[in-house]
Amino acid sequence: METERHSPRYNAIDAWGPDDILEAMIEGQFAAVAAVRAARPAIERAALAIEPRLRDGGRLAYAGAGTSGRLAVQDGAELMPTFSWPQERLLLLIAGGREALVRSMEGAEDETEEAIRLVRRCAIDPRDVLIAVAASGTTPFTLACLREVKQRGALTIAIANNLETPLLAEAEHPLWLDTGPEPIAGSTRMKAGTAQRIALSLLSSLVMIRLGRVYRGLMVDLKAVNKKLIRRSEKILLELSGRSREEVHDALDRASGSVKIALLLLEGCDLGEAARILDRSGGQLRTAKALIETRRSPKKET
C-alpha cells in the first residue's frame, strides 16, 4: 500500500524549517498532477464509455468514503450549477450519509450492508454509471457499492492510488493514480486527494463537453434562475450573438432562461423550431447552428 508507506524522504519533516516543509508538500502536489497526466489515456477511455450511457438517459453515480467520498460528492454536486446536469440523474453515495460531508466518520467506511442498501434503494440499472473513488482501493463501503452496481449491469469506473487493489481489479475502467507515499504517511488528503480531485474534474468535464453542454468554451447549458446567472447568461449570449442587450434579454426571457434556445431564437428560429432543432442535434449547439445554416443556404439549380 504505497499511500500508507512511510517514506524515508520525509522521515525528519517535523524537524525541518517551515520553508522546507512547504517545499516538500508543494513538490507532492506536482507529483499528483504528473500521476493524473500518466492516467490520461485511461481517463479518456472512461469518458468515452460513460458518454453513450448518459445520452441514453442514464444516471451518474459517485461512491466513496472519507476524503475520497467528499471529493467525489463535490465533483458530482458541481455538475448542476456548471452544466445544468439534472439533479434527478445524479446519485451521491457517501459512507455515513450527509453528516460525513462535514465531519470524519471513519467507522462508516466498513458499512458494506449500508452500501448495498443504498444501491438497491436507488434502483441502479444498466444505463447508469458509477464512479467509485478510494485512495487505498480496498475501502469496504466503496467496494460493496461497485460490486452491487456491477451486478446490475451498470458501467463501473474506479479511481484509486494503489495498484493491484480490488477496486481497480473489478472495475471495467480502472484509473490508477500513482502518487506514492505521502509527506505525512497515510494522509491521503494530500497528494492522493489532489490527484483524485483533478482526475474527477477532468473526467466529468470531458463527458459534459462531449454531451454538448459546452460551446466555444462557454457554459451554454446553464439556466438563468438567479440574478448572477441571468447576468452570466446575458454575457454569454452577447458574446455569441453580437446582438444588443435588449434583444438578448428578450430572447432569454422567451426561452425561459435557456441559453441554447435563446441563441437559436436570436438566429431567427421560433420557439418550437429552436426546440426541435436542438433535439435533432442531440443538444449540440454547434450542430444545431450548422443545421440552421444548411436550411438557409440557397439550393443549387440542377
N, C-alpha and C positions, 0 to 999 in steps of 0.2 A: 504494500500500500504506500505508494510514493507520497501521497498527500499527508500521510501520518509519520513519515520517516523524519528522524532528527538529523538535519544536515550539519556536518562539521563547519560548513561555510558560516553558519550563524551561531556557532557554539558560544561565543563571547559577546553576543549582541547587546546584552544588558550592561556590559562594561564599556561599550563604545560611546563616543560623543554623539550628541543628537544629529549632527550633520551626517555622520557615517551611517547612523540608523536609518535616517530618511533616504539616503542614497541607496542603501541596500533594498529598502522597500520599493523605491521607485524602479530600481533595476528589476524587481519582481513583476512590476506592472508591465514593463516592456516584454518580459518573458511571457506574460499572459497573452499579449497581443500576438506574439510570434506563434504561440500554440494555436490560436484561432486561425491564423494565416495558414498554418500547416494543415488544418482541417477543412480548408476552403472547398476542395472537391467533394468531400462528404456532405458539407452544408448545402452545396448546390444540388446534389442528388436528392437530398431530403426535401428541399423546397420543391423540386420538380415532381416528386412523388405526392407531396401534400396538395399541390395546385388542383389536380382533377377532382380530388375528393371534395374540396371546398366548393369548386364550381358546381358540383352535383348536389349542393345543399347541405353538405356535411358540417359537423361542428368541430371546433378546435378546442382541445382539452390540454391543460397543463397539470402536471403532478409533481409533487416534491415535498420535502420535509426540511425544517430548519432554514438555514441560509439559502440553500438551493431552492426550497419551496417558495420562500419570499421573493427571490429573484424571478422565478418562473411566473408567479402570480403578478408581479409588477409588469413583466413584459406583456402578459395577456390583458391586464387592465388598461394598458396604454394603447391597445389596438382600437378601442372605442373612440376616444377623442381624436386620435390621429387619422384613422382610416374609416371611421364610422362602421366598424365591424359590429354586427348586431349582437346585442347582449345575450339574446336567446341562443346564439350559436357559439357561445364561449363558456367553457366549463373550467373552473379553477379548483383543483383538488389538492388541498394542503393538509398535511398531518396536523391535527389539533384544531382545525377549523379557523374561523376568523380571528380568534384570540391569539393564534400562533403568528399572526401578522405583526403584532406589536410587542410580543414578549416570547422569550425562549420557552419551548415546551419539549424538552429533549425526549421524554418518555413516549411522546406521540409517534415518533418515527418507527416504533416497534408494533404499532397497531395494524396488523395485516387484515384482521377481520373488518375493521372500520374502512379500510381501503376498498375491500371487496364490496361492502355495503354501499359506499359512495358511487362506485362504478355502476352497480346494479340499479341504484336509485336514479341515475342519470340516463339509464336505458341506452347506453352507447351501442351503436350499430356499425356495420361495415363501411358506411360513408364517412364516419368520424375519424379524427386523427388525434393521437396522444403524443405530447412531448413530455417525456419523463426526465427529470434532472436530479442527479445525485453525485456529488463530488467523489464519494467513495465508490459508487457503482454497486453498492450492496445494501443500501437502505431498505429495510423490510417493507415499509409502507409504500414506497415508490415502486419497488419491485412487484409487490402484490397488485398495484394499480396496472402496471404494464402487462402482467400475466393475464389478468382478468379481461382487460381490453383486447388483448391479442386473441384470446379465446372467442371473443365476439366478432372477430373479423376486421376490427379497426386497424388503421395504419399506426405503427409504433415507431417513434423517434426517441433515441436515448442520448443524453448528454452526460458524460462522466469524465473524471480526471485521472482515473486509474485504468490501465489496460487489463484485458482478460478478466473482467468482472462480470457477474451475472447480468446486470442491466444492459451492458453493451452486447453481450453474447446473445441475448434473447430478443433484442430489438431488430426490426427489419432495417432500420437505418441508424447505425451507431455512430456517434460523434465523439471521438476521443480527443480531449484537450490535454496535451502533455505539459502540465505546468510544474510537475516535480514537487519537491518538498517546500514547505512554506518557511518564511523567516521566523515565524513562531510556529513550531511543529504542530500540525493538526488544525491550525486556524484557517480553514478553507474559505473564510470570508475575504481573504487576501488575494493571492494570485489566482486560485481556483475560482473564486467568486467573480473576479473581474473577467476572466476568460468566459465563464458561463454567461455573464451579462452581455458581453459582446456577441457571443455566438447566438444567443436568443434573439437579440436585436437584429442581427444580420439575417437570420433565418426567417423571422416573421416579416421583416420589411421586404425581403426579396419576394416572398409569397404574395404580399399585398400589392407590390408593383406588378407582378405577373397577373394578378387578378384585375388590373386596370384601375386601382384605387390611387394611382399617382399619374399625373400627366405633366410633362415638361418640368419635373422636379417639384410640383406643387400638390398640395393635399386637396385634390378636387372632389373627394368623396365626403368631405366634412359637411355637416348640416348646421346651418346658421340658427342656433337655438338660444344664444345669448348675445349681449352687445359685443363682446370681444370677438366671437365667431362671426357675427354679422360684418364687423369691420374687416376681418381676415378674408371672408368670402368676397366682399366687395373689392378688396385689393387684388385678389386672385383674378377676378373677372375683368377688372380694369386692365390688368397686365395681359390677359389672354385675348381680350376682345378689342381693345383700343377704343371702346365706346365711352360715352360720358358717364359721370357718376349717377346722374338721374336715370339714364337708360339701364345701367347695371342694377340700381336699386329696384327699379320696376320689374326687371326680369327675375331677380332673386325673389321678389315678393310673389310673382305669378308662379314661380317654381317651388313655392313652399319651402324655400331655403336650400334647395338642391343646387349646388354649383354646376354640376354637369348639365342638368336640364336647363338651367338659366343660360349657360353658354350656348346651347343649341337654339334656345329662343332668340338669342342675340344674333345667331347665324341665319335667322329668318324662318325657323320652324314654328308651327303652332304647338300647343302643349301636348296634344295627343300624338302628333307626329314625332316630337322630340322623344317622348317616352318609347314609342315603337322603334325608332332608330337606335336608341341606346340599348334597348333589349336585344335587338337584332345583332348588335355589335358585341354582345356579351359584356356590356359595361365598359368597354374600351373606348375612351373618348377619342383617341387618335383614329380608330377605325370608324367611329360614328361620323367624324368630320370628313373622312375620306368618302364615305357613302353619300354625304350631302353634296360634296364636290362632284362626284360622279353623276349624280342626278341632274346637277345644274349644267354640266358640260354639254354643249350642243352636239347632237348626233351627226356624224358624217354621212353625207349623201352617198348612196351606192349607185 
